[in-house]
Amino acid sequence: MFVARILANTSAVLLVLLSYSNLLVQQQTLASTSREQNCDPIGRVLSGGDRTLPKGSLLCKGDRLSPSSGKIVKILCYQNQKVLQLGKGAVDDSGDKCVPQTIGMQQCTPQSRSKCPKPKNPGSDEPTIISPYSSLILNPRPSIRWNPVGGATSYVVIWRGEGVSWSKVVKATELAYSREEKALSVGTTYKLTIIANSGDSPVSASYSAVNMLPSSTTQQITSLIKQIQSLKLSPDEEARDLDSVYMSQKLLTDAIEVLKARVDANTTNPTIYRLLGDRYLEAGLPADAEKMYIEASALAQSADNANELAASRTGLERSKLAQQP
């Protein structure tokens, strides 16, 4: 009888403890869900060491870090596309922390249309190079794309630079970097030439300097990419983080490629479309940007995402201004 009472009491205690544990889990889940719903993300925690925001946590406006004594926390800031090392305190209360940056695109307004990105006009008399989207790249085998030239029957693509010298004739207006040729080397500048032909005669050409990222910076970016991939984020979250990492070094081509891959995978995340619109606008492709902003607006409205809806509508206005003569 005595043993039976002990067992009964022990079972009762275990039930109480189990109920209390389940309650704590439910409260934590509700708190986490509420935080995600009310958060307009401004960055992500990349390292451990904080008491309340573990590695991989999203950062919201007004968040504060509470690292262990003497430690700093590495964060990726979406707002200024910087990787920061911060100590105790708010993450966004001063200019050297996670705060929005002022970029030229933000100055594109009806009153300051001259500040809008200049479009790479399609239908021109020259095969204007579209991709690589900027002169600085990380990918040693970049895809090449250019605007068509009226009356052109073929194009010649030419790469020249240290250790690289090859050309190819194509009828399309895009070409993957040949796998049979040597890749571009870090820290090296190359000349990319596109010649438009009519029959056997060249009619026009475009040139672009393509600069590979220096070795030391390449190693830093590669290390950050591996760190983000180790977080096991969703594909959309990872793409957003990689976009910020690439743009921290003005790697517009690599940023566009990682975002476009998610759009091609038919994501329904409005942030991805809006960010791709931003990048297209920066690359001088306002018509492509407009399509992304329209899609982002529709998805944001369906998801009742007021922040993304406002951002995509602002981008849409800028893309239309940039297309006006």
Solvent accessible surface area in square Angstrom, and as a share of the most:
residue,aa,sasa,rsa
1,M,174,0.78
2,F,149,0.62
3,V,100,0.58
4,A,58,0.45
5,R,153,0.56
6,I,84,0.43
7,L,112,0.56
8,A,62,0.48
9,N,97,0.50
10,T,64,0.37
11,S,58,0.37
12,A,52,0.40
13,V,84,0.48
14,L,107,0.53
15,L,117,0.58
16,V,101,0.58
17,L,102,0.51
18,L,105,0.52
19,S,69,0.45
20,Y,128,0.49
21,S,52,0.34
22,N,74,0.38
23,L,86,0.43
24,L,69,0.34
25,V,86,0.49
26,Q,106,0.47
27,Q,93,0.41
28,Q,122,0.54
29,T,78,0.45
30,L,125,0.62
31,A,63,0.49
32,S,54,0.35
33,T,58,0.34
34,S,50,0.33
35,R,82,0.30
36,E,116,0.52
37,Q,141,0.63
38,N,124,0.64
39,C,18,0.10
40,D,48,0.25
41,P,33,0.21
42,I,2,0.01
43,G,0,0.00
44,R,5,0.02
45,V,0,0.00
46,L,0,0.00
47,S,27,0.17
48,G,43,0.41
49,G,26,0.25
50,D,17,0.09
51,R,160,0.58
52,T,93,0.54
53,L,18,0.09
54,P,89,0.56
55,K,100,0.42
56,G,17,0.17
57,S,22,0.14
58,L,47,0.23
59,L,0,0.00
60,C,15,0.09
61,K,126,0.54
62,G,51,0.49
63,D,21,0.11
64,R,148,0.54
65,L,2,0.01
66,S,33,0.21
67,P,10,0.06
68,S,40,0.26
69,S,106,0.68
70,G,86,0.83
71,K,112,0.48
72,I,101,0.51
73,V,0,0.00
74,K,47,0.20
75,I,0,0.00
76,L,0,0.00
77,C,0,0.00
78,Y,23,0.09
79,Q,42,0.19
80,N,11,0.06
81,Q,21,0.10
82,K,107,0.45
83,V,48,0.28
84,L,23,0.11
85,Q,102,0.45
86,L,17,0.08
87,G,33,0.32
88,K,164,0.69
89,G,9,0.09
90,A,11,0.08
91,V,0,0.00
92,D,37,0.19
93,D,94,0.49
94,S,45,0.29
95,G,68,0.66
96,D,110,0.57
97,K,41,0.17
98,C,0,0.00
99,V,34,0.19
100,P,94,0.59
101,Q,50,0.22
102,T,110,0.64
103,I,48,0.24
104,G,45,0.44
105,M,18,0.08
106,Q,76,0.34
107,Q,79,0.35
108,C,3,0.02
109,T,48,0.28
110,P,72,0.45
111,Q,157,0.70
112,S,40,0.26
113,R,95,0.35
114,S,89,0.57
115,K,110,0.46
116,C,8,0.05
117,P,26,0.16
118,K,143,0.61
119,P,47,0.30
120,K,50,0.21
121,N,91,0.47
122,P,100,0.63
123,G,63,0.60
124,S,36,0.23
125,D,118,0.61
126,E,89,0.40
127,P,0,0.00
128,T,38,0.22
129,I,15,0.08
130,I,10,0.05
131,S,6,0.04
132,P,9,0.06
133,Y,20,0.08
134,S,33,0.22
135,S,55,0.35
136,L,49,0.24
137,I,0,0.00
138,L,27,0.13
139,N,47,0.24
140,P,54,0.34
141,R,54,0.20
142,P,0,0.00
143,S,57,0.37
144,I,1,0.00
145,R,73,0.27
146,W,3,0.01
147,N,7,0.04
148,P,70,0.44
149,V,15,0.09
150,G,74,0.72
151,G,65,0.62
152,A,25,0.19
153,T,74,0.43
154,S,13,0.08
155,Y,7,0.03
156,V,24,0.14
157,V,0,0.00
158,I,31,0.16
159,W,0,0.00
160,R,106,0.39
161,G,32,0.30
162,E,133,0.59
163,G,54,0.52
164,V,4,0.02
165,S,79,0.51
166,W,18,0.06
167,S,62,0.40
168,K,101,0.43
169,V,97,0.56
170,V,20,0.12
171,K,163,0.69
172,A,57,0.44
173,T,40,0.24
174,E,105,0.47
175,L,27,0.14
176,A,70,0.54
177,Y,7,0.03
178,S,26,0.17
179,R,188,0.69
180,E,165,0.74
181,E,61,0.27
182,K,116,0.49
183,A,25,0.20
184,L,7,0.03
185,S,39,0.25
186,V,73,0.42
187,G,52,0.50
188,T,20,0.12
189,T,80,0.46
190,Y,3,0.01
191,K,102,0.43
192,L,0,0.00
193,T,11,0.07
194,I,0,0.00
195,I,41,0.21
196,A,0,0.00
197,N,19,0.10
198,S,48,0.31
199,G,47,0.45
200,D,150,0.78
201,S,64,0.41
202,P,96,0.60
203,V,81,0.46
204,S,23,0.15
205,A,26,0.20
206,S,13,0.08
207,Y,139,0.53
208,S,35,0.22
209,A,54,0.42
210,V,1,0.01
211,N,45,0.23
212,M,7,0.03
213,L,3,0.02
214,P,66,0.41
215,S,54,0.35
216,S,71,0.46
217,T,24,0.14
218,T,25,0.15
219,Q,124,0.55
220,Q,109,0.49
221,I,3,0.01
222,T,53,0.31
223,S,67,0.43
224,L,22,0.11
225,I,25,0.13
226,K,133,0.57
227,Q,41,0.18
228,I,0,0.00
229,Q,83,0.37
230,S,64,0.41
231,L,30,0.15
232,K,172,0.73
233,L,34,0.17
234,S,51,0.33
235,P,82,0.52
236,D,22,0.11
237,E,64,0.29
238,E,44,0.20
239,A,3,0.02
240,R,39,0.14
241,D,0,0.00
242,L,12,0.06
243,D,2,0.01
244,S,4,0.03
245,V,0,0.00
246,Y,26,0.10
247,M,9,0.04
248,S,34,0.22
249,Q,60,0.27
250,K,123,0.52
251,L,0,0.00
252,L,15,0.07
253,T,1,0.01
254,D,10,0.05
255,A,0,0.00
256,I,1,0.00
257,E,61,0.27
258,V,31,0.18
259,L,0,0.00
260,K,81,0.34
261,A,58,0.45
262,R,54,0.20
263,V,23,0.14
264,D,93,0.48
265,A,57,0.44
266,N,121,0.62
267,T,11,0.06
268,T,104,0.60
269,N,48,0.24
270,P,11,0.07
271,T,13,0.08
272,I,0,0.00
273,Y,17,0.06
274,R,37,0.14
275,L,14,0.07
276,L,1,0.01
277,G,0,0.00
278,D,18,0.10
279,R,11,0.04
280,Y,13,0.05
281,L,0,0.00
282,E,62,0.28
283,A,6,0.04
284,G,4,0.04
285,L,13,0.07
286,P,6,0.04
287,A,53,0.41
288,D,40,0.21
289,A,0,0.00
290,E,38,0.17
291,K,129,0.55
292,M,31,0.14
293,Y,0,0.00
294,I,92,0.47
295,E,71,0.32
296,A,0,0.00
297,S,16,0.10
298,A,55,0.43
299,L,34,0.17
300,A,0,0.00
301,Q,114,0.51
302,S,101,0.65
303,A,65,0.50
304,D,131,0.68
305,N,52,0.27
306,A,77,0.59
307,N,83,0.42
308,E,14,0.06
309,L,29,0.14
310,A,62,0.48
311,A,37,0.29
312,S,0,0.00
313,R,129,0.47
314,T,56,0.33
315,G,2,0.02
316,L,32,0.16
317,E,86,0.39
318,R,45,0.16
319,S,0,0.00
320,K,96,0.41
321,L,17,0.08
322,A,6,0.05
323,Q,73,0.33
324,Q,86,0.38
325,P,165,1.04
